[in-house]
Amino acid sequence: MRTWNEILSAAAGTIVLNDTSTYTGNIAAIHVIGDTVFDTLADAKGNDKADYITTPATAVKAGAMLTPFDKQNAFTTIKLTSGSVVLVL
């Protein structure tokens, strides 16, 4: 797994997710760029959106940065109901 410096500098690239398709893969961090409601958010350890967002039905405000609890277990699945995020790979 990459170091936090590599993650924060997006050394492995980024993807803008701004639709309701499901993205699967290793996601080191998620930067919310527009108020966003998550349909699905899961990490490699089985944590889901309720573990990361205290009120999952409410939009996460633009500017938020989500990172997995354990950098060795990246986010693996994300699907949006609305909004836009940058996936840091």
Buried (B, 14 or more C-beta within 10 A) or exposed (E): EBEEEEBBEBEEEBEEBBEEEEBEEBBBBBBBBBBBBBEBBBBBEEBBBEBBBEEBEEBBEBEBEBBBEEBEBBBBBBBBEBBBBBBBB
